[in-house]
Structure formats: structure tokens, C-alpha cells
Amino acid sequence: HSGIPENLLEKAKRAKALIYDIRTKDTSTRQRLPVVPQGIEKYAFIQALEELAQQLGKANVEINDKLLSVASAVVNPSSTEEVQKIVLWANKYSIPIFPISMGRNLGYGGAAPRVRGSVVIDLDKRMNKILDINPDDYTCLLEPGVSFYALYEAIQAKGFDHMWIDVPDLGGGSVVGNTLDRGVGYTPYGDHWACHSGLEVVLPTGEVIRTGMGALPGNNTWQTFPYGFGPYSDGIFTQSNYGIVTKMGMTLMPNPGAYESYLYTFQKEEDLEALIEITRPLRIGNILENVAQLRHGIQTIAVKGLPRTKYFTGSGAIPESVLDIIDAEFKKIPSARKIDPSTLPKDDYFFSRDRIAAGVPDLVELLWVNWVPNGAHVAFSPVSPIRGTDAMKLYSLGKRRHDEFGIDFLPAFIVGLREMHLIVEIVYDKNDPVKRKAANDCLREMIDDAAKLGYGEYRTHLVLMDQVAGTYNWNDNALMKFNEKLKDALDPKGILAPGKSGIWPSRYRGRGWEM
Ligand code: ADP
């Protein structure tokens, strides 16, 4: 890109030339046309975009003519008011829009919309302000484009050593985006959604609301008391298509003063059952204060075993008694070996986990895409209680299907407080159609296998959302019927992220969009 915004009509002309070219010369590449949303004629769509560009500035509306792209255009609003304008525009022309914060939802769809031709609202470019960091209340107020890195650096720059943030495995994404997708991190504040307080939301019909205490003009409690008065509405804006979040409050953790990460290795796959049984009381009893990770040895080239973290609240050394309990518990497994971090090479993955455990953003985990050429990854993420039998059932289910499809099995159990997520990352060559299909087929089988055993995913890739939503079907799909009722009430034109989490607006429903 030259950096000079191109005239939209120029682009449109180019697109038209391309269409002409393809129609006359090469019909086999017809699917490569710049996509426009269904139900609107190409030229009318481009005129509608031109109208939007007049409101937002030409530089902030870009037709996406990249080959094979799902999005038709990308718009960059600078304020809540501009988000409202986009939403009203989308209603006027019945154009599907898809909001992203930073679009780094890697493994779950990235920046891609579910419906071809959607206009992506990219909140990262111009709505990336940290609106407030409160060092007394330990809270902050963020726009969607603030990354974990940016928040971390801002807190450091202000010299607020007494506060920590919590980061997910990959720190490059947005705090708001990750929290709305109910992503997790590894400090005691790892349940990001549970740690948020207050939202500002543009509804699909263009009204703006503030949730919790934010609804009371002049309040000073928006970021300290999440509930306010009346029904607690925040939850419906997570993993949903009911609104565009333009501000979010987040609580920050007090710096514990000291912390220590542990690495234990266990030799046998069969040790998993006992290991999970040992971990449960340590987590529920808060002896292990952090989310624990049990990684399979081959999960990444850099990972050699079990990173494990322990926090100590207060200053000074961690009491020996706590270390002894943890050590004694894990040593009940005969093959257990505690690794002294000073014996590890400096670039060992342990140190990446150690940083993440202390709320320092990191990107090393992404290196696993180097496992295969042109590596891409997609996750299978079922939830279970912290029980050995459940771990073994999910483990053998995953292993069997991976063997069947010839895929390396890279599981990790992420142990929360009373539940654990199994995260299986399938790393595949995205340029190889056979490998792509194997990854997709393997995932679809695992989702069904897991559902038959009573397990469901906590989050999934765009492509699998209908299938996963379909497994949450108790009482004749009562929950989805409720979700659809909400969708139709809040978004009568069905413009906002159609199909997200399997929720289709009425004008799409039952017309072949579900996969
Ligand atoms: P990140 O960059 O942190 O990984 P994304 O921007 O990819 O997060 O967001 C993850 C998903 O959450 C998106 O695909 C989108 O569906 C939803 N989302 C993100 N930001 C918003 C927002 N501000 N309002 C509504 N939904 C959002």
C-alpha cells in the first residue's frame, strides 16, 4: 500500500474490469471476484459504500478486493457516534456488518466474518484509546483497539508497579475482543469476562447503552460494581451478535510481590488421570492460585512438559510449606520429576509461560504454526470438570480421531477453578486441500463424539459455530429459540454478524446458511 487512499470509484472500476475480464476469459476463477453481500447489486453496493465514505472520510472506508476474501469492505470508525452511523447505514441498505476489535482471534476465525460479503468494522485502527487507568480502584476503561501489550506498556509507563494485568496465551490481541469471546489467561484474574466491569454498546438498531452503573449519570462506580440495578445484561454481548461494544471496563490485579512458576514432567500418558485428580483439590483449595497447564510433550517444539504456576499474595518469599505440599502431591506419581528452571536453556518455553503467569504479554506460543509448512491452526476446546476420568475420556477421544485422520495430537488441559478446558490445536498446512479437509473432518467428528459423552465447546471457530450451537440443544433447542427471539427483537433487519455463534437473523434462518 502506498498509504494514499484510493478513490472508491477507481476501485470499483477496477473491480468491474476484473469482473469483465473473468467473465470473458476465465470462468473457472469466477469465485475470485471481490465479494458483495447477497441481495444487493454490485454497483448499488459500491454507491452505498461511497455514501458511507462521505460520512466517515474516504480513507476510512476501503473496498476489499483481495482475492478469495470473505469481507467486501473494511471501515474504520473513530468514535461511538461513527459506529452508530455505520449501523444505521447497514440497516438502510440491509448490508451485513461484522465488528472486530483487532481480528486476532487466532484459531477461532481471526478477522473473518461468517457471511460472505460482510463489511468488517475494524475498531482497532482508530478506537484504540486507554480512556482511564485508575491506580486506586485498580481498574481501567478501554476502547476495543487496546491490545494486551498496549495496556501492559501503558501501566509500566505510568510507573504503576502495584498493578498487574492478565494476558492470554497470545498477547497481541485486543483486551475487549478476547474478553467478549470469553478468552482466558493464567493469573488469578484469568477469567477475563468475570473480571470486566461495565460496557458501552451500540445496538444493532443504532441506540447506545451503558450497562451496570454506567446507566446512572454522574456515577463513579462503573468500573467497580459490575451489576448496577435490574437484569444483568452484559452477558448477552459475549460470543453473540447483539451489539458492538465500544468501551469496556476491566479490573486489574494487585501485584502479589512475588511469584514462582513450576515445571514438572510426567513420563506416561496414563499418568494423566492421577495427575488431574491431584490437581483438582490444589486448584479448588487455591494452593495452586493460578490456572495450571498440562501440556502434552509434543505440543510445541519448545514445550517439554508441564509448566505450572504458583502465586503468593503478599511480599516476601513463598512459604516452604506451600511448596512442599505441591511437591509432595505431584510426587505421588512415580514418574514425576520437578525441573529446576536454572537447568533449562534461556529460550525454553517455560520462560514464556513464566512471563504469561505474571501478566506479561508474549507471542511465543504462535511458533507452533512452524510445526508444518504454511501452518495454520484451529482449536477443539471442550470443557469438563477437573476429574481424571473425564480427562481420560476426552484424551482418548481426541487421540483416536487424530490417529484416524493422520494428524499429530497436541492437547493441553487448562485447569480453571472447578472446570478445565481441553485445548487441542490442530496445526495444518493451509495450502494443502487434503490436510485442510482432514483438519475440518477431524474437528467435526470430535465435536459430535464429545457431545455424545456430554461435553461441549467453550468457544469455537466460525466454520463450526452452527455445529457446536446445535449440540447445546436441551429441551428441543430451547436455548437457541431464546437466542433467536432476542436476535429478532434487537436486530430486526438482521445486519449484525449474522450466524455468529450459530445465531441467524430471521431473514437468513433456514435458508441454507447453516453449516
Ligand atoms: P482479538 O483480536 O482480541 O483476538 P477479535 O477482534 O478477533 O479479538 O474478536 C473476537 C471476536 O469477538 C470477533 O470475531 C467478534 O465476533 C467479537 N468482537 C470483537 N470485538 C467486538 C466488539 N467490540 N463488539 C462486538 N463484538 C466484538
Residues whose N, C-alpha, C, O or C-beta is under 5 A from the ligand:
A	BS01	ADP	P99 I100 S101 M102 G103 R104 N105 L106 G110 P144 G173 S174 V175 G177 N178 L180 D181 G243 I244 V245 T246
